[in-house]
Amino acid sequence: MDVSPIRESRDFRLLLGSSMITMFGSFVTLVAVPYQAKELTGSYLVVGLLSAAELIPMVVCGLWGGAIADALDRRKIIVYSEIGLCLSALALLVNALLPEPQIWVLYVAGAASAGLFSIRGPSEQAVINRVLKLDQMGAAFAIQGLVRSIGSIAGPALGGVMVVALGPAISYSADIVSFLVSLLLLVRVRTMAPPEGAAPASLDSLLAGVRYAVARPDLMGTYLVDIAAMAFAFSTSLFPFMAEQYGGSHESLALGLLAASPGIGAVLASLTSGWTAHVHRHGLGVIISALFWGAWVAVAAVMPSIWLIIACLVAAGAADMYSGIFRGMVWNQTIPDEYRGRLAGIELLSYSTGPMLGNTRASLMANLGGLRFSLGIGGLLCMLGVLTLGALLPKFRAYDVRTSDHAQAERTRRSEPTAAGELSI
């Protein structure tokens, strides 16, 4: 694994540390909220609709977050968003401490958190272009993926044990602490002023970013394939019910491992990601990885024990991580800095709305046909959707970084003396 971005950039190290700490607490809460909803209502639908409630704030704030990331100081946007997320976790804690916690608070706090994460995300991703060299983008995405994966293992694994044994309030308290520690790192990152002559954040600038993305089939392919893969095969809303039905006396351990299993696979993929630097057909890499993601989810549905289901989900997580690395290479090696924030907003929507739609789909299907039916049909539909999009998007399927005009233009721009000066560390 190429770790030169960590070795060479202080700001990248600070941002990476902040991201890991924040994710750790957030993943604990990600387990606690659906668990608390299940305990309060016992309803598949109520748990699944938690994700649906986050969809509109995520779409609106993700697009707007991209626009302001290209117009304002990206570091300040990240800091203010972190403060808002801390307050949202505080609201969940207060609600959990009430004699009769209210289910509507879970929906409101979840929607607020989704919006704030969507504002933060584009600036956090767009900053990477400022602190690293162009040829480090693939390595940076793999490192970020590894950090996200470690957080998605440690957070849910601890969260599953914590929320079952100690209750939601302790989980939300851990989230608050993580935000406070993360802020101590973020305030040390240097300011990230917008590019000279940057357009102010407005509906016109936002639409300009959308038009840029739509005009590029290679970018649209990365978004559409990932949305299809997640919308059909993502099923984390089922995990509390799977742990209860199949975990037996090990319910808390099963819940933690189920929630952590995709992250475990992603860590394994990240640690062995060096070979991806030798792949040039990134569009085809995304398609093949997404097919394996759906296939492993479908296989999980027929496994006879909870431990074999977890093993399949680990393999699925590895496939999804490889897809993410290839998508990140397309994004970070071809998008000009003046569009980077707005396109990062669209990227965030592509890899965030899919899981939300997937959880809603999974819950509705489980309500109709049971847990295994929902998991298996979702995996098969994912494979069908990815194959269909691959056939309909020949330019995405044929994308090659060695021959892409956009990749060549970005290599030329980044090699100019002015760009080199901006990127000095």
NORQUITA-V429070 format. One record per run of one state. SS is the DSSP state (alpha for helix, beta for strand, coil for the rest). FROM is the first residue (numbers start at 1). LEN is the number of residues. If there is no record, write none. Layout:
SS/FROM/LEN ; SS/FROM/LEN
This chain:
coil/1/3 ; alpha/4/5 ; coil/9/1 ; alpha/10/32 ; coil/42/2 ; alpha/44/26 ; coil/70/4 ; alpha/74/24 ; coil/98/5 ; alpha/103/24 ; coil/127/1 ; alpha/128/4 ; coil/132/2 ; alpha/134/33 ; coil/167/1 ; alpha/168/19 ; coil/187/16 ; alpha/203/12 ; coil/215/2 ; alpha/217/17 ; coil/234/2 ; alpha/236/11 ; coil/247/1 ; alpha/248/24 ; coil/272/1 ; alpha/273/6 ; coil/279/3 ; alpha/282/19 ; coil/301/5 ; alpha/306/29 ; coil/335/2 ; alpha/337/33 ; coil/370/1 ; alpha/371/22 ; coil/393/1 ; alpha/394/4 ; coil/398/7 ; alpha/405/11 ; coil/416/1 ; alpha/417/6 ; coil/423/3
